[in-house]
Amino acid sequence: MATETKTAGKRKTKTERRPNVFHQRLGTLTYHQAVNLLGDEGARLIRSGGQAFEIQSDRDVYLGGDLFRVRIEDAEIEGGFAIATITLSSDRKKQLQLNCDQCEVPCEHLGAALDFLLDAKSVLGLAMPPDESVPLENLTAKELRERAIAERTKRAEEERMRVRSMKTETPWTDYVVTSERSGRTYRVAVRGLGDRESYCTCPDFRTNRLGTCKHILHVQKKIKSRFSAAKLRQPYQRKKISLAVHYGSFEGETSSGLLFHLPAEVDESIMEIVGNGATKPMFAADEVMNRLNAIETAGHDVKIYPDAEAFLQRELMQKHIRRECDQIRSSISDHPLRTKLLNAELLPYQLDGIAFAAGAGRAILADDMGLGKTIQGIGVAELLAKLSDISRVLVVCPASLKSQWRDEIARFSGRSSQIVLGKGEERIEQYESDTFFTICNYEQVLRDLTAVENVSWDLIILDEGQRIKNWESKTSNVIRQLESPFRLVLSGTPLENRLGELFTVTRFIDDDLLGPAYQFFHQHHVVDDRGKTLGYRQLDVLREKMRPVLLRRTRAEVAKQLPDRTDEIIRCEATAEQKEVHDANMKVVAQIAAKKFMTEMDRLRMQKCLLMARMACDSTYLLDQEADEYSSKLERLGELLEGLIADPTRKIVLFSEWRRMLTRVENRLDQIGCDYVRLDGQVPQKKRAAIVSRFQNDPECRVINMTNAGSTGLNLQAANTVINVDLPWNPAVLEQRIARAYRMGQENPVHVYKLVTTSEPTPTIEEGLLTTLASKQDLADASLNFDSDASEVSMQSGMEDLKRRLEVILPQPIAAPVDESQQRRVEAEAEKLSAERTQKVSAASGQLVTAALSLAGELMGNGSAPASETVDKLTERLTQCVDRDESGRPQLRISLENDESLRSLATTLAKLLG
């Protein structure tokens, strides 16, 4: 019997401790839910009811286990009062039911009851965090703060942390707290159990504006269980004057400032010096320094905490830099730094962007693609080096852009730079070196976080900064942990889909500017009851907040400053798979090129290997459609196109040597939802006009994809952007491509992109083409300009030209051993073939010469027909060398210097035709 009684007692205790569902529902009720309970007029009824009626908790309110009743005095109704009740419905949803004994519809009496309930939950013993099912955007400011603290309280209770006290005999001391979830350690200074009496070095404490965090709450809970109530009642006694950062308040959205903390006993003279600096945050560094100097002069020491010292140093330095940059921006057009800051003449808007970012110290440059964000990033580093003597810059960019950054730095600044490569120990050494620019990609920062954090960076530049837009991604969280006094984000699209992306990017440059995340979304998001975003609000407030740190210029805004034509090389680092295919083919090319004598079969093999190496630079898919595709160029091109298409003024002509590559590009265009047309050599002539017309006239058609064969003779003045996915052999062909858009009648600046696949340490064939294209342009111009005053035209055979270009493409050719006996056999066979060809020249000279010269014209021509007058003049001159045979056919006489000249001509013609 005793056992049964004991069991029953336990059962009763559990029943008593079971939470009251009705009280829970009342305690978690939010203002938004209360409004919905009253219908469309809910907000007005709560407001007017709360103002019209006075409710006293001890006289008018009853709270039972399943009933909340409020007596409301109202002189205008019969009986002088109304009874408003709230109960819990018996259905599964457990909804609240409202009733007024005087009214049949939602009324001010019910509004008054709900207003009282929402305001007096603590008095009624119902204080609970707001209902978690309600989106934070639909909470009041008070409810929002309650939820934010409740979330941190929950994490403080659930997460495991290691805590070490610096003084075990007192609760009011510093604690070292290590979170087992993140592995990161913070200092928690506990000075009491109330609001804003403690401090933590964690990022959340600095930004949440709550005055607490999970680490503080965790330590405070342990303190309560470890020390007696009497000990906890003894307040913390300050012994020194200290200066610390005040990290904003929730209610006033105040940005971080500095506060003096005074001891319990302090001289009146010190009180006079400090003034309101002990109660109101100070933001002017000069004002704080004046008070510090005055306190020191009065003979008192001031403890300046590390974050306060960093705050002062940054503000004082930034004031000096801002003053210099404001002077630069006041005379942008004729400022000498346009030509002296970098090894290039900066456009006025570019120098303005550099001065803006340096003056802000931490900024976002969000110019349209193609306006030179990279050169501005380099310029910011150079200007800060002049104004504040910075010496270590970390550039974090996509892997495909690392080589481009290195080349642009060498071109424009001449500062030392390095790309982070190699094994772990090698990378650590590279981060720690004295190189001015250190260039790494986002993935490396994740892998090398400890090594990166151990370096005192002066400036961190994030290129394509939208890579950190996802708040919850590991990349975003790690990047935002990096520390440096100066920070710069380069991004043409800091906001792509959602307002939260701009918030996340902004947090890297200033984690305090937009406040904590929950407050930002509450202020600017409009959502339904399920949390789905319906729109955004108070964007004018957001713009004003962003104005000091964000600068964006569109192409239209700076069009008058832009040159008629801008050429930009975009380098894409080859994948390991691309490099393997490319290098294998180029090795064969090098072996063949090293031979003293090259056979026709060698020539064919070389041409095939060169072709495959070029294709590998585009995509391995061009060589093998059955295997997995690898293409850094397609990845980079996708990013480029996405940014360009985001600009509605862009019309793009895109070229590739290969139709199959165009198909791969079109897959990317489909993914980003871009409308396009295609024109290549297989499109019938009768369909071309309609395709061109659609591109020219349809604003929705943004891209025309073309091969060289499809572009002949076209005028595409609607286009203002030309993308060369790959480089042709002939510079004239490259200029023909560009001339589709950059020609007479073009009213807008034209931007030309050349995509080049690169490789370390040996360059790719495309890198070699960059050099040889420039050198061959002179030869092509001289050969094709028939109106030239030059008396001689030097024409090299196709093979000789190829060898000359291979000297550049293959700077270190592999010398292959020569089989001399085989060489003698090949030479003998070649001489025999040459003799046979010489005999055949006299019998078929017309066909041979015509075919050879036609091929030469195709190889070196510019794709357009020569002027009729020029052809007539040449025909007249050649007629003077012509005899007629018995059938009246023309025979062309050519006088040669000797027999060797005849052999040389025959060999050249044979090679051209072969």
Residue, then its C-alpha position, 0 to 999 in steps of 0.5 A: m500500500a505504501t508503494e502504491t501511495k508513493t507511486a501515486g504521489k510521483r504520478k501526481t507530481k508529474t501531472e502538476r509539472r506538466p505545462n498548461v497548454f492554455h497558459q503556453r498559448l497565451g504566453t507565446l501569443t504575438y501581436h501579429q497573431a492577436v491582430n489576426l484573431l480580430g480580423d481585418e480591423g485587428a490593429r485598429l481595435i487593439r490600438s483604440g481599445g488600449q487607449a480607451f479603457e483602463i484595466q487593473s490587473d488585481r481588480d479586473v483580470y482573472l486567469g484560470g487553468d482554461l480561462f482568461r477573463v477581463r472586466i472592462e468598464d464602459a460607461e456607454i453600454e448598459g450595465g457599465f461594463a463588458i466581459a471579454t473572455i479568451t479560451l482554448s478551442s477543443d479542436r486539434k489546432k488548439q486555437l484561441q477563442l474570443n468572446c465579448d458578452q456585449c458585442e457580436v463582432p470583434c470589438e474594442h473590448l476584445g482589443a483592450a483585453l488583448d492589448f493588456l495581455l500582450d503588455a502584462k505577460s510578466v505580471l501574469g506569470l506568462a512570460m515566454p518567447p514568442d511563438e516560433s511559428v510566427p516569422l520574425e518579420n511579423l513580430t513587434a520590436k519587443e517580441l523580436r528581442e525576446r525571441a533573439i534572447a530565447e534563441r541564445t538561451k537555448r543554445a547556451e543550455e544545449e551546446r557544450m562549452r569548456v569554461r575556465s575562470m581567471k579568478t576562481e574566488t569571485p564570480w566577477t572576473d574574466y572567463v576563457v570559453t571554448s565552444e566544442r561545436s566550433g572549436r573557437t575560444y573567446r574571452v567572457a568578462v562577467r561584471g554582473l547578471g543584468d543586461r549589458e553588464s558583461y562582455c564577450t569577444c565573439p562576433d555575435f556579441r559585437t553585432n547582435r545589439l542585445g548586450t549578451c550572447k550564448h557564451i555569457l548566458h552559459v557562464q552566468k548559468k554556471i556562476k549561479s550554481r557555483f556561488s551563493a546568493a550572498k556572493l552574487r549580491q555583492p556587486y562588481q567594484r571597478k578600481k580603474i577608469s576604463l575605455a571600452v566599445h559599446y556595441g550598440s543597443f537594440e532599441g535605438e539601433t545605435s552603432s558601436g561607439l566608445l564608453f568610459h567606465l568609471p570606478a565607484e569612487v571617482d574625483e569630481s574633476i574626472m567626472e567633469i572631464v568624462g562628462n556624458g562619455a560614461t552614459k552616451p557612446m562617443f563616435a568622434a575619435d578626436e573627442v575621445m582622445n582629448r578626454l583621454n589626454a585630459i584624464e592622463t594629465a590629471g594623473h589618472d591611468v585609463k585602461i583601454y581595452p583592445d577593441a577600443e584601441a583598435f577602434l581609435q586607431r582605425e578612426l584616427m587613421q581613416k580620418h586622415i585618409r578620408r581628408e586626402c581622398d575627398q581632395i582627390r574626388s574634388s578634382i577628378s578630371d585633371h588630378p595628377l594621380r590619373t597618370k601617376l598612381l598606376n602604370a596606366e591612365l585611369l579614367p576619371y570614374q576609376l580614380d573616383g572609385i579608388a578614392f571613394a573606397a580608400g576614403a571609406g576604408r571598407a567599401i563595396l565597388a559594385d560597378d557594371m561588368g567591364l568598367g575595370k573593377t580589378i584595376q580599381g582594386i589594385g589602385v585602392a591598394e596602391l593609394l592606401a600604400k601611399l596614404s597609410d603605408i600598408s604592405r600586405v594585401l590578400v586578394v581572394c578570388p575565384a580560382s579561374l581569376k588568380s592568373q589574371w590578377r597576377d598579370e594585371i598587378a604586374r601590368f599596372s603597379g609593378r608590386s610584388s605578387q604571388i599566387v598561393l600554390g603547392k602543398g600545405e607547408e609551402r602555402i603557409e610560407q607563402y602566406e607569411s612572406d613579405t610579398f605585397f599582393t598574395i592571391c588565393n581562391y575561396e576554397q584555399v581560405l577554407r582549407d588554410l584558415t588558420a594560416v590565413e588568420n595568423v597573418s596581419w593583413d592590411l587590406i583584404i580584397l574579395d573579387e566576385g564578392q557575391r561568392i559569400k552572399n549565402w549567409e549559411s554557407k561555410t565559405s561565407n562564414v569563414i570569409r567573414q571571420l577574416e580580420s583586416p583594418f581595410r576591406l574591399v569587395l568587388s562585385g557587379t552583382p552584390l544583390e542577385n536574387r534576395l535582399g539578404e544577399l546584400f546584407t551578407v556581403t555588407r557584413f564582411i566590410d562592416d558587421d555593424l552597419l546594418g545591425p543584426a540579421y534578425q533586425f535587418f529582415h524584420q525591418h526590410h522584409v514583408v512576409d506572409d504568415r508562413g514566412k514567404t517573402l512578399g516584398y521589401r520595405q524601407l529601402d530608402v532607409l537602406r540606401e542611406k545606410m549603404r551610401p557611405v560604403l557602396l559605390r555603383r556606376t552603370r555603363a550608361e552613367v560613365a559612357k562618355q568617359l569610356p574609350d571607343r573600344t576596350d580589350e580585356i583578356i580573361r585568363c582561365e586556369a586549365t583543369a588537371e584533365q585539360k592540362e593532361v590532354h593539352d600537354a600530351n599533344m604539345k609534347v608531340v608538336a615539340q618533338i616534331a618541331a625539333k626535327k631537322f627535316m619534317t615529312e608530310m606525315d609529320r606535318l599532318r600529325m603536327q597540325k592535328c596535335l595543335l588542333m587537339a591542344r587548342m580544343a582541349c583549352d576550350s573543353t575536353y568534350l570537343l575531343d571526347q563526347e563520351a567521357d566526362e567534360y572538363s572546362s574551366k573556360l566554360e565555367r568562367l564564361g558562364e560567370l561572365l555571361e551571367g554578369l553581362i546579361a544582368d546589364p540590360t544594355r548589353k548586346i553580345v556577339l560570341f565567337s568560337e572556332w568550333r560549332r560544338m563549342l557553341t553548343r556547349v555555350e548555349n547550354r550555359l545560356d539556357q541555364i541562365g534563361c538568356d535568349y539567343v540566336r546562332l549563325d554558323g557556316q551551316v545556316p542557309q543563306k536565305k535564313r541569315a537575314a531573319i536571324v540577324s534582324r532578330f538579334q538587331n531588333d529584338p531587345e529580348c535576344r541578347v546574344i548571337n553565337m557565331t563561327n568565323a564562317g558565319s560572320t562574313g560581311l555582317n554589320l551588327q551595330a546593335a552589339n556592344t560586346v564581343i566575346n572571343v571564346d577562343l583565339p584564331w590563328n590569323p589576327a585578321v580573322l580576330e579583327q574581322r570578328i570584332a569588326r562585326a560590332y566595332r565599325m562605322g555606325q556604332e554609337n556605343p563603346v565596344h567591349v572586347y573579351k578574349l578568353v585564354t586558358t592558362s597553365e602553370p608552369t608551362p604556358t598553353i598554346e593559347e598563351g602563345l597565340l596572344t604573342t604571335l597574333a600581335s606579331k603576325q598582324d604586321l605581316a598580314d597588313a603588309s601582304l594584303n594592303f595592295d595600295s601600299d607604297a611598299s615595293e616588295v611584299s615578303m610572303q612566308s610559306g605556311m610551314e615557315d610561318l608555323k615554325r616561326r610561331l612555334e618558336v614562341i609557343l614552344p619556348q623550350p622545344i624538346a630535342a628528339p634524336v634523329d635517325e640519320s639513316q631514316q633521314r637519308r631515305v626520307e630526303a631521297e624520297a622527297e627529292k624524287l617527289s620534288a622532281e616529279r612535281t617539277q615535271k608536272v608544273s609545266a603541264a599543269s602550271g595554271q591549276l597549281v599556281t591558282a590553287a596555291l595562291s588561292l590557299a595563301g589568300e585564304l590563310m592570310g586574307n581578311g575574308s573580304a573580296p579585293a577591290s575590282e580596280t585592284v584586280d584589274k590592274l594586277t591582271e593587266r600586269l600579269t598579261q605582259c608575262v603571258d604567252r598563248d599555246e596552240s589552243g589559245r590558253p594563257q601561259l604565264r612566264i616566270s623568270l627565275e634566278n637559277d635552278e635552285s630557285l625553281r626547286s624552292l618554288a616547287t617545294t613551296l607550292a607542294k607544301l601549300l597544296g599538301 
